[in-house]
């Protein structure tokens, strides 16, 4: 794999830590006692809580500890001392008796909030707030009272299990998928969880000031690389105002001439005044919409699409026919595509009073939507005999999101559209790029199919920071920022309001990110090759941030079973291994190394067993003062 030579910047604070580590004989570096996980705290022991033994409504039959806490106003909080940066689960044993329809409850870790609906219960239930990132050292967990009261018996924090990316299916749901389509699907599966594929959406209609390659040229000038995935939209091929903007021809060239990967959405429009529309009439784009009927006042009834013989069904049949004509051109050229139709169906879930969806295809609820998806799937695959499609479904992480899922037999990939610069940031900032890996949302989509489907970031504003993705175990299959609007205005998702250009360059030049030049030449054959995985994620904590440096150079091994530096046997080398070595030396009865851990920990090259110098060698390796272990 061709790569730029990686630039390494070692923070002064981290370097000073290494000096202290050596000069102090590594005796006092890890003085703070780390919390032992899983960790459980009684509700009444949280800061701001009071002891209760009788709540509003039905009384609980029993509880642990002296009683429980009742959240009426204010905030309950406590702290934990994490041994390393990573993902942790927060769950509570609680009761909510004030609203039988449920109440929104909030959990915050270091200022990053999650709200979720807690169901009614007259006795204790286990309620999971999901995964949060915690940093090495002290972390504050809070339960602010915002939308409803609840009784809390206990709170439990556990270290989140790593995602098992091997569970994802690499076989197309379409049993008749073309050889090229299945080859692409197999390649995606081979890199999933090991790498992220770079992508970029193009603007439909006329490109950026007439230049369809503007985004790619901008990225190449900035990073030295071109994205591997090209995002398209088939919205301009429609029965109303449709025009030929060359989308299909650009798609074919991207694959045939540049060996790239395609993805596409389908912003199919309907007439706003559908009631007075005559099938076949041309309608100006200003009189059309892809928004829900609540926002657009459209008279198009999505539920009627499911009724054979209805005008809505006839219109949708014509729209599918025009789409199929373009996809057939791709299939005739042996070009597969990751197709994301009827996207963002759940939308805002009715939170803002304008319906249950952003778009008309979701505005009559999940049951209608799922049947609409199945209609599109069967029409394209059976009626039009199209088998060059990898089917991608857009999901959300609401409690009700599983109701919108069409089913495993109709979906190849699940995807999330990340837009959190203007709203719902979660990073404590008021503006600028948002570098979060949104690991909680990744985890929610992973759980939607129990890991059986690959999870992608089909649209986004800011590309997440590489460090965050690795630390937070958010193994998005690919990212794909939305287009730049050009000189005439519009959104500019490659600008510095949305992208941290240094972080974006770091991502593109990293070994973790796959760019156009790194796709295998035989990508669309059954023998397509795959890049080697990034095998090590070493974390270095500084006073201001946590930096993750990746390397594909594994430590030399004296046997198949030795990974030098991996004292805790978790298949990675990081600060937690150095911590465990020092803990085992200072308190061997409490902190024990396994036999495998001892072999891995003896990494200073001295051959005299596990000593302080092995912990120092790991620290040097993390700081890239040495490039391999054992230190020779």
C-alpha positions as CSV (number, residue, x, y, z in Angstrom):
1,X,0.0,0.0,0.0
2,X,1.4,3.3,-1.1
3,X,1.5,5.9,1.8
4,X,3.0,9.2,2.6
5,X,5.6,9.1,5.3
6,X,3.8,9.7,8.5
7,X,4.7,12.9,10.4
8,X,5.1,12.3,14.1
9,X,4.6,15.1,16.6
10,X,5.5,14.3,20.2
11,X,3.8,16.6,22.7
12,X,6.1,18.3,25.2
13,X,4.0,17.2,28.1
14,X,4.1,13.6,27.0
15,X,7.9,13.8,26.6
16,X,8.2,15.2,30.0
17,X,6.2,12.3,31.4
18,X,8.7,9.9,29.8
19,X,11.6,11.7,31.4
20,X,9.9,11.6,34.8
21,X,9.0,8.0,34.2
22,X,12.7,7.1,33.8
23,X,14.2,9.4,36.4
24,X,11.8,8.3,39.1
25,X,12.5,4.7,38.5
26,X,8.8,4.5,37.5
27,X,7.9,4.4,41.2
28,X,5.3,7.1,41.6
29,X,3.9,7.8,38.1
30,X,0.7,5.8,38.6
31,X,-0.1,7.0,42.2
32,X,-3.8,7.6,41.6
33,X,-5.8,4.4,42.2
34,X,-7.9,3.6,39.2
35,X,-11.5,2.6,39.6
36,X,-12.1,-1.1,39.3
37,X,-14.8,-1.9,36.7
38,X,-17.6,-2.9,36.8
39,X,-18.2,-0.2,39.4
40,X,-21.6,0.2,41.2
41,X,-22.6,3.1,43.4
42,X,-25.8,3.4,45.5
43,X,-28.1,6.1,44.3
44,X,-28.3,7.8,47.7
45,X,-24.5,8.0,47.7
46,X,-24.3,10.3,44.7
47,X,-23.4,14.0,45.1
48,X,-26.6,16.0,45.4
49,X,-28.8,13.0,46.3
50,X,-30.8,12.4,49.4
51,X,-31.9,9.2,51.0
52,X,-35.5,8.1,50.1
53,X,-37.5,5.0,51.1
54,X,-40.8,6.0,49.6
55,X,-41.2,7.4,46.1
56,X,-44.2,9.1,44.4
57,X,-46.8,6.5,43.3
58,X,-46.3,2.8,44.0
59,X,-43.6,2.0,46.5
60,X,-40.8,-0.3,45.5
61,X,-40.8,-3.7,47.3
62,X,-37.1,-3.7,48.1
63,X,-33.8,-1.9,47.3
64,X,-30.1,-2.2,47.9
65,X,-28.2,-0.2,50.4
66,X,-30.1,2.1,52.8
67,X,-32.7,3.2,50.3
68,X,-32.6,5.1,47.0
69,X,-32.3,8.5,45.5
70,X,-35.3,10.4,43.9
71,X,-34.5,12.8,41.1
72,X,-36.9,15.7,41.3
73,X,-34.7,18.7,40.4
74,X,-31.1,19.5,40.4
75,X,-28.4,17.0,39.5
76,X,-27.0,13.8,40.9
77,X,-23.3,13.1,40.2
78,X,-20.3,11.0,41.0
79,X,-16.8,10.4,39.6
80,X,-14.8,7.4,38.4
81,X,-11.1,7.2,37.7
82,X,-10.6,5.4,34.4
83,X,-7.3,3.6,33.8
84,X,-7.3,4.5,30.1
85,X,-9.2,6.3,27.4
86,X,-12.0,4.2,26.1
87,X,-15.7,3.4,26.0
88,X,-17.8,2.6,29.0
89,X,-21.4,1.6,29.6
90,X,-23.7,3.4,32.1
91,X,-26.8,1.7,33.4
92,X,-29.1,2.3,36.3
93,X,-31.7,0.3,38.3
94,X,-34.6,2.7,38.4
95,X,-38.3,3.4,38.6
96,X,-40.4,5.9,36.6
97,X,-44.1,6.0,37.7
98,X,-45.3,9.4,36.6
99,X,-46.0,8.8,33.0
100,X,-47.3,5.6,31.5
101,X,-46.1,6.7,28.0
102,X,-42.5,7.1,29.3
103,X,-40.4,10.1,30.3
104,X,-37.2,11.4,28.8
105,X,-34.2,10.9,31.1
106,X,-30.7,12.3,30.8
107,X,-27.2,11.0,31.5
108,X,-24.1,13.1,31.0
109,X,-20.5,12.0,31.1
110,X,-18.0,14.9,31.1
111,X,-20.6,17.2,29.6
112,X,-21.6,14.8,26.8
113,X,-25.4,14.2,27.2
114,X,-27.7,11.4,26.1
115,X,-31.4,11.6,26.5
116,X,-33.6,8.5,26.1
117,X,-37.2,7.6,27.0
118,X,-37.6,5.6,30.2
119,X,-40.7,3.4,30.3
120,X,-43.2,3.3,33.1
121,X,-42.5,0.7,35.8
122,X,-43.9,0.2,39.3
123,X,-40.8,-1.7,40.4
124,X,-37.1,-1.6,39.7
125,X,-36.0,-2.1,36.1
126,X,-32.5,-2.1,34.5
127,X,-32.2,0.8,32.2
128,X,-29.2,1.3,29.9
129,X,-28.0,4.8,28.8
130,X,-25.5,3.2,26.4
131,X,-21.8,3.8,25.8
132,X,-19.8,7.0,26.6
133,X,-16.2,7.9,26.1
134,X,-14.2,8.4,29.2
135,X,-10.7,9.7,29.4
136,X,-7.8,8.4,31.5
137,X,-8.2,9.9,34.9
138,X,-11.2,11.5,36.6
139,X,-14.6,11.5,34.8
140,X,-17.8,13.0,36.0
141,X,-21.1,11.2,35.5
142,X,-24.3,13.2,36.0
143,X,-28.1,12.7,36.0
144,X,-29.7,16.2,35.6
145,X,-33.4,16.5,36.0
146,X,-34.9,17.8,32.8
147,X,-38.1,16.2,31.6
148,X,-39.2,13.7,34.3
149,X,-38.7,12.4,37.8
150,X,-37.2,8.9,38.5
151,X,-36.0,6.9,41.5
152,X,-32.5,5.5,41.2
153,X,-31.4,2.5,43.3
154,X,-28.0,1.9,41.8
155,X,-25.8,3.1,39.0
156,X,-23.3,0.7,37.3
157,X,-20.4,1.6,35.0
158,X,-18.7,-1.1,33.0
159,X,-16.0,-1.1,30.4
160,X,-17.7,-1.6,27.0
161,X,-17.0,-4.7,25.1
162,X,-15.2,-4.2,21.8
163,X,-17.3,-4.6,18.7
164,X,-17.0,-7.9,16.8
165,X,-16.6,-6.7,13.3
166,X,-16.2,-10.2,12.0
167,X,-19.9,-10.8,12.6
168,X,-20.9,-8.6,9.7
169,X,-22.2,-10.3,6.6
170,X,-20.1,-10.0,3.4
171,X,-22.6,-11.6,1.1
172,X,-25.1,-9.5,-0.8
173,X,-28.8,-10.0,0.2
174,X,-29.6,-10.2,-3.5
175,X,-28.8,-13.8,-4.3
176,X,-28.4,-12.9,-8.0
177,X,-25.9,-10.1,-7.3
178,X,-23.4,-9.7,-10.2
179,X,-19.9,-10.9,-9.8
180,X,-18.6,-7.4,-9.6
181,X,-21.2,-6.4,-7.0
182,X,-20.4,-9.4,-4.8
183,X,-16.6,-8.7,-5.2
184,X,-17.2,-5.1,-4.0
185,X,-19.3,-6.4,-1.1
186,X,-16.5,-8.9,-0.1
187,X,-13.9,-6.1,-0.2
188,X,-16.0,-3.9,2.0
189,X,-16.3,-6.7,4.5
190,X,-12.6,-7.4,4.4
191,X,-11.7,-3.8,5.5
192,X,-14.6,-3.2,7.9
193,X,-13.4,-2.6,11.4
194,X,-9.7,-2.4,10.2
195,X,-9.9,0.7,8.0
196,X,-12.2,3.5,7.0
197,X,-12.8,4.3,3.3
198,X,-12.8,7.9,2.3
199,X,-15.7,9.4,0.3
200,X,-17.0,12.6,-1.0
201,X,-20.4,13.7,-2.3
202,X,-20.6,15.7,-5.5
203,X,-23.1,18.4,-6.1
204,X,-25.8,17.5,-8.6
205,X,-27.1,19.7,-11.4
206,X,-24.0,21.6,-12.4
207,X,-21.1,20.9,-10.1
208,X,-19.2,23.4,-8.0
209,X,-19.3,26.5,-10.3
210,X,-19.5,24.1,-13.3
211,X,-16.7,21.8,-12.1
212,X,-17.8,18.3,-11.0
213,X,-14.3,17.5,-9.8
214,X,-14.0,20.5,-7.5
215,X,-14.3,18.6,-4.3
216,X,-11.8,15.9,-5.4
217,X,-9.3,18.5,-6.6
218,X,-9.7,20.5,-3.3
219,X,-9.0,17.4,-1.3
220,X,-6.0,16.4,-3.4
221,X,-4.5,19.8,-3.0
222,X,-5.1,19.7,0.8
223,X,-4.2,16.1,1.6
224,X,-2.3,14.8,-1.4
225,X,-5.0,12.2,-1.8
226,X,-8.3,11.6,-3.6
227,X,-11.3,10.0,-1.9
228,X,-12.0,6.4,-2.8
229,X,-15.8,6.7,-2.9
230,X,-17.8,9.1,-5.1
231,X,-21.2,10.1,-3.9
232,X,-23.9,10.8,-6.4
233,X,-27.7,11.6,-6.6
234,X,-30.2,10.4,-9.2
235,X,-32.7,13.1,-8.3
236,X,-32.6,14.8,-11.7
237,X,-33.9,11.7,-13.5
238,X,-37.6,12.2,-12.5
239,X,-41.0,12.4,-14.3
240,X,-41.5,16.1,-13.6
241,X,-38.7,18.5,-14.5
242,X,-36.0,15.9,-15.0
243,X,-32.9,16.7,-17.0
244,X,-29.7,15.0,-18.0
245,X,-26.8,16.1,-15.9
246,X,-24.4,13.3,-16.8
247,X,-24.5,11.6,-13.4
248,X,-24.6,8.1,-14.9
249,X,-21.7,8.8,-17.3
250,X,-19.6,10.2,-14.5
251,X,-20.4,7.2,-12.4
252,X,-19.2,4.8,-15.1
253,X,-16.0,6.7,-15.6
254,X,-15.3,6.8,-11.9
255,X,-15.3,3.0,-11.8
256,X,-14.0,2.1,-15.3
257,X,-11.3,4.8,-15.6
258,X,-10.3,5.5,-12.0
259,X,-11.2,2.2,-10.2
260,X,-13.3,4.0,-7.6
261,X,-16.3,3.0,-5.6
262,X,-19.8,4.5,-6.1
263,X,-22.6,5.4,-3.7
264,X,-25.8,7.2,-4.5
265,X,-29.0,8.7,-2.9
266,X,-32.3,9.4,-4.6
267,X,-34.0,12.7,-3.7
268,X,-37.0,11.8,-5.8
269,X,-39.6,14.6,-6.0
270,X,-43.4,14.7,-6.0
271,X,-45.7,17.5,-7.2
272,X,-46.8,19.7,-4.3
273,X,-50.3,20.0,-5.8
274,X,-50.5,16.3,-6.5
275,X,-54.3,16.4,-6.3
276,X,-54.5,18.4,-9.5
277,X,-51.5,16.8,-11.2
278,X,-52.0,14.8,-14.3
279,X,-49.6,11.9,-14.8
280,X,-47.1,12.7,-17.5
281,X,-47.3,16.5,-17.1
282,X,-44.1,18.5,-16.7
283,X,-43.9,20.4,-13.4
284,X,-41.4,23.1,-12.6
285,X,-38.9,22.2,-9.8
286,X,-40.2,25.1,-7.7
287,X,-43.6,23.4,-7.6
288,X,-42.1,20.0,-6.5
289,X,-40.9,18.7,-3.2
290,X,-39.1,15.9,-1.5
291,X,-40.1,17.2,2.0
292,X,-42.9,15.7,4.2
293,X,-46.4,16.8,3.6
294,X,-46.6,18.5,6.9
295,X,-43.8,20.9,5.9
296,X,-44.6,21.2,2.2
297,X,-48.4,21.1,2.3
298,X,-48.2,18.5,-0.5
299,X,-51.3,16.5,-1.3
300,X,-49.3,13.4,-2.2
301,X,-50.3,10.6,0.1
302,X,-47.4,8.2,0.6
303,X,-49.7,5.5,2.0
304,X,-51.5,5.3,-1.4
305,X,-48.3,4.2,-3.1
306,X,-48.9,0.8,-1.6
307,X,-52.4,0.6,-3.3
308,X,-52.3,-0.8,-6.8
309,X,-54.1,1.4,-9.3
310,X,-53.8,4.6,-7.2
311,X,-52.4,7.8,-8.9
312,X,-49.6,7.8,-6.3
313,X,-48.6,4.2,-7.2
314,X,-48.6,5.0,-10.9
315,X,-46.4,8.0,-10.3
316,X,-44.0,6.0,-8.2
317,X,-43.9,3.3,-10.8
318,X,-42.8,5.9,-13.4
319,X,-40.2,7.2,-11.0
320,X,-38.8,3.7,-10.5
321,X,-38.7,3.1,-14.2
322,X,-36.6,6.2,-14.8
323,X,-34.3,5.2,-12.0
324,X,-34.0,1.7,-13.4
325,X,-32.9,3.0,-16.8
326,X,-29.9,4.7,-15.2
327,X,-29.0,1.7,-13.0
328,X,-29.3,-0.6,-16.0
329,X,-26.6,1.5,-17.8
330,X,-24.3,0.9,-14.9
331,X,-25.1,-2.8,-14.8
332,X,-24.4,-3.1,-18.6
333,X,-20.9,-1.7,-17.9
334,X,-20.4,-4.1,-15.0
335,X,-20.5,-1.2,-12.5
336,X,-21.9,-1.9,-9.0
337,X,-23.2,0.8,-6.7
338,X,-23.9,1.2,-3.0
339,X,-27.5,2.6,-3.3
340,X,-29.1,4.5,-0.4
341,X,-32.7,5.2,-1.5
342,X,-35.5,6.6,0.6
343,X,-32.9,7.9,3.1
344,X,-33.3,9.6,6.5
345,X,-36.8,8.2,6.6
346,X,-37.4,8.6,10.3
347,X,-36.0,12.2,10.3
348,X,-36.7,14.1,13.5
349,X,-39.2,11.5,14.7
350,X,-41.8,14.3,15.1
351,X,-39.8,16.1,17.7
352,X,-40.4,19.5,16.1
353,X,-44.0,19.3,15.2
354,X,-43.6,18.9,11.4
355,X,-44.2,15.2,11.1
356,X,-42.3,12.0,11.5
357,X,-39.8,12.4,8.7
358,X,-37.8,14.9,6.8
359,X,-39.0,13.5,3.5
360,X,-42.3,12.4,1.9
361,X,-41.3,8.7,1.8
362,X,-41.3,8.6,5.6
363,X,-44.2,10.9,6.4
364,X,-46.8,8.2,7.0
365,X,-44.9,6.3,9.6
366,X,-42.6,3.2,9.8
367,X,-45.1,0.5,8.5
368,X,-45.8,2.4,5.3
369,X,-42.1,3.1,4.9
370,X,-41.0,-0.5,5.2
371,X,-43.5,-1.6,2.6
372,X,-42.3,1.2,0.3
373,X,-38.7,0.0,0.7
374,X,-39.7,-3.6,-0.1
375,X,-41.7,-2.4,-3.2
376,X,-38.6,-0.6,-4.5
377,X,-36.4,-3.6,-3.8
378,X,-38.6,-6.1,-5.5
379,X,-39.3,-3.8,-8.4
380,X,-35.7,-3.1,-9.2
381,X,-34.4,-6.7,-8.6
382,X,-37.4,-8.6,-10.1
383,X,-39.2,-6.5,-12.6
384,X,-36.1,-4.7,-14.0
385,X,-33.6,-7.5,-13.3
386,X,-31.1,-5.2,-11.6
387,X,-28.5,-7.0,-9.5
388,X,-25.6,-4.5,-9.3
389,X,-26.9,-2.9,-6.1
390,X,-25.6,-3.0,-2.6
391,X,-28.6,-1.9,-0.5
392,X,-27.9,0.7,2.2
393,X,-30.5,1.7,4.8
394,X,-30.3,5.0,6.7
395,X,-31.1,4.5,10.4
396,X,-31.2,6.6,13.6
397,X,-30.6,5.9,17.2
398,X,-34.0,6.7,18.7
399,X,-35.7,4.1,20.9
400,X,-38.3,3.6,18.0
401,X,-35.7,3.3,15.3
402,X,-35.8,-0.5,15.0
403,X,-39.5,-0.1,13.9
404,X,-38.2,1.5,10.6
405,X,-35.8,-1.3,9.7
406,X,-37.0,-3.1,6.6
407,X,-35.4,-6.4,7.6
408,X,-32.1,-8.2,7.2
409,X,-33.2,-9.8,3.9
410,X,-33.6,-6.4,2.3
411,X,-30.5,-4.5,3.6
412,X,-26.8,-5.0,3.0
413,X,-25.4,-2.0,5.0
414,X,-26.9,0.3,7.7
415,X,-25.8,3.9,7.7
416,X,-26.1,7.1,9.8
417,X,-26.0,10.7,8.5
418,X,-23.9,12.8,10.9
419,X,-24.7,16.5,11.1
420,X,-23.7,17.9,14.5
421,X,-21.9,21.1,13.9
422,X,-25.0,23.4,14.2
423,X,-27.1,21.3,16.6
424,X,-26.7,18.5,19.2
425,X,-22.9,18.8,19.2
426,X,-22.1,16.9,22.4
427,X,-18.5,18.1,22.5
428,X,-19.1,21.1,24.7
429,X,-18.2,23.6,22.0
430,X,-20.4,26.3,20.4
431,X,-19.0,26.3,16.9
432,X,-16.5,25.0,14.4
433,X,-15.7,21.5,13.3
434,X,-17.1,18.7,15.5
435,X,-14.5,15.9,15.6
436,X,-16.5,13.4,17.7
437,X,-16.6,9.8,16.3
438,X,-20.2,9.7,17.7
439,X,-19.4,6.2,19.1
440,X,-22.8,6.0,20.8
441,X,-24.6,6.3,17.5
442,X,-22.3,3.7,15.9
443,X,-23.0,1.4,18.7
444,X,-26.8,1.9,18.3
445,X,-26.6,1.0,14.6
446,X,-24.4,-2.0,15.4
447,X,-26.9,-3.2,17.9
448,X,-29.8,-2.7,15.4
449,X,-28.7,-5.9,13.6
450,X,-26.6,-7.4,16.4
451,X,-23.5,-6.6,14.3
452,X,-24.7,-8.6,11.3
453,X,-24.6,-5.6,8.9
454,X,-21.7,-3.2,8.3
455,X,-22.2,0.3,9.6
456,X,-21.3,3.4,7.5
457,X,-21.4,7.1,7.8
458,X,-23.2,7.8,4.6
459,X,-23.3,11.6,4.9
460,X,-21.5,13.9,7.3
461,X,-20.4,17.4,8.0
462,X,-17.1,17.1,9.9
463,X,-15.0,14.0,9.3
464,X,-14.3,12.6,12.8
465,X,-10.8,12.7,14.1
466,X,-8.8,9.6,13.5
467,X,-7.8,9.5,17.2
468,X,-11.4,9.5,18.3
469,X,-12.4,6.7,15.9
470,X,-9.7,4.4,17.2
471,X,-10.1,5.1,20.9
472,X,-13.9,5.0,20.8
473,X,-14.1,1.8,18.7
474,X,-16.3,3.4,16.2
475,X,-15.3,1.5,13.1
476,X,-17.4,3.3,10.5
477,X,-17.1,1.5,7.1
478,X,-16.7,4.9,5.3
479,X,-17.3,8.6,5.6
480,X,-18.8,10.9,2.9
481,X,-19.0,14.7,3.5
482,X,-21.8,16.4,1.7
483,X,-21.0,18.6,-1.3
484,X,-19.8,22.2,-1.4
485,X,-22.3,24.6,-2.8
486,X,-20.0,26.7,-5.0
487,X,-19.6,30.4,-5.4
488,X,-23.4,30.9,-5.5
489,X,-23.7,30.0,-1.9
490,X,-25.1,26.9,-0.2
491,X,-23.3,24.6,2.1
492,X,-19.6,24.4,2.2
493,X,-18.8,21.2,4.1
494,X,-15.1,21.2,3.1
495,X,-14.6,24.7,4.5
496,X,-13.0,25.4,7.9
497,X,-16.3,25.9,9.6
498,X,-16.9,22.2,9.1
499,X,-13.5,20.6,8.6
500,X,-10.4,20.8,10.7
501,X,-8.0,20.7,7.8
502,X,-5.1,19.4,9.9
503,X,-7.2,16.6,11.2
504,X,-8.6,15.9,7.8
505,X,-5.1,15.7,6.3
506,X,-4.0,13.4,9.1
507,X,-7.0,11.1,8.4
508,X,-6.3,11.0,4.6
509,X,-2.6,10.3,5.1
510,X,-3.0,7.7,7.8
511,X,-2.7,4.0,7.3
512,X,-6.2,3.6,8.7
513,X,-7.9,5.6,5.9
514,X,-8.2,4.1,2.4
515,X,-8.0,6.5,-0.5
516,X,-8.5,6.1,-4.2
517,X,-4.9,5.1,-5.0
518,X,-5.0,2.4,-2.3
519,X,-8.0,0.4,-3.7
520,X,-6.8,-2.9,-5.2
521,X,-6.5,-3.0,-8.9
522,X,-8.6,-6.2,-9.0
523,X,-11.3,-4.6,-6.8
524,X,-14.1,-5.8,-9.0
525,X,-12.9,-9.3,-9.5
526,X,-13.5,-12.2,-7.1
527,X,-9.8,-12.1,-6.2
528,X,-9.7,-8.5,-5.0
529,X,-6.8,-8.0,-2.6
530,X,-7.2,-6.2,0.7
531,X,-4.8,-3.9,2.7
532,X,-3.2,-5.0,5.9
533,X,-5.0,-3.9,9.1
534,X,-3.7,-1.3,11.5
535,X,-2.5,-3.5,14.3
536,X,-1.7,-1.1,17.1
537,X,-3.4,1.9,18.5
538,X,-1.1,3.5,21.1
539,X,-2.5,6.3,23.2
540,X,-0.5,9.1,24.7
541,X,-2.2,11.4,27.2
542,X,-1.2,15.0,27.3
543,X,-2.5,17.9,29.4
544,X,-4.8,19.0,26.6
545,X,-5.7,16.1,24.5
546,X,-5.3,12.4,23.8
547,X,-3.4,11.4,20.6
548,X,-3.6,8.0,19.0
549,X,-0.7,7.1,16.8
550,X,-1.2,4.0,14.6
551,X,1.5,1.7,13.2
552,X,1.4,-1.3,11.0
553,X,4.8,-2.4,12.3
554,X,4.0,-5.1,14.8
555,X,6.6,-5.9,17.5
556,X,9.0,-8.6,16.6
557,X,8.0,-12.0,18.1
558,X,10.1,-14.7,19.5
559,X,7.2,-17.1,19.0
560,X,3.7,-17.1,17.6
561,X,2.2,-16.4,21.0
562,X,4.2,-13.3,22.0
563,X,3.1,-9.8,21.4
564,X,5.7,-7.7,23.1
565,X,4.3,-5.0,25.4
566,X,0.8,-6.5,25.6
567,X,0.9,-7.2,29.3
568,X,-2.9,-7.3,29.7
569,X,-3.3,-9.6,26.7
570,X,-5.9,-7.5,24.9
571,X,-4.1,-7.6,21.6
572,X,-3.0,-4.0,21.7
573,X,0.0,-2.1,23.2
574,X,-0.9,1.0,25.2
575,X,-0.5,2.8,28.5
576,X,-2.7,0.3,30.3
577,X,0.0,-2.3,29.8
578,X,2.6,-0.1,31.4
579,X,0.2,0.6,34.3
580,X,-0.4,-3.1,34.8
581,X,3.3,-3.9,34.9
582,X,3.9,-1.3,37.6
583,X,0.9,-2.4,39.6
584,X,2.1,-6.1,39.4
585,X,5.5,-5.1,40.7
586,X,4.2,-2.9,43.6
587,X,1.3,-5.2,44.6
588,X,1.7,-8.7,43.1
589,X,-0.9,-10.3,45.2
590,X,-3.6,-7.9,43.9
591,X,-2.4,-7.3,40.3
592,X,-1.2,-10.6,38.7
593,X,0.2,-11.1,35.2
594,X,-0.8,-14.3,33.4
595,X,1.9,-16.5,32.0
596,X,1.1,-15.1,28.5
597,X,1.2,-11.6,30.0
598,X,4.6,-12.1,31.6
599,X,6.0,-13.3,28.2
600,X,4.5,-10.2,26.5
601,X,5.6,-7.8,29.2
602,X,9.3,-8.8,29.1
603,X,9.9,-6.3,26.3
604,X,12.9,-4.2,27.3
605,X,15.3,-6.7,25.7
606,X,17.2,-7.5,28.9
607,X,15.8,-11.0,29.2
608,X,15.8,-10.7,33.0
609,X,12.0,-11.0,33.5
610,X,9.4,-8.3,34.1
611,X,11.0,-5.1,35.6
612,X,10.5,-1.4,35.7
613,X,12.5,-1.1,32.5
614,X,9.7,-3.0,30.6
615,X,7.2,-0.4,31.5
616,X,9.6,2.3,30.4
617,X,10.1,0.5,27.1
618,X,6.4,0.6,26.4
619,X,6.3,4.3,27.2
620,X,9.1,4.9,24.7
621,X,7.3,2.8,22.1
622,X,4.1,4.9,22.6
623,X,6.1,8.1,22.2
624,X,7.8,6.6,19.1
625,X,11.2,7.1,20.7
626,X,11.7,3.5,19.6
627,X,10.0,2.0,16.6
628,X,9.6,-1.6,17.8
629,X,9.4,-3.9,20.8
630,X,11.3,-5.6,22.3
631,X,13.8,-2.8,22.7
632,X,17.1,-4.1,21.6
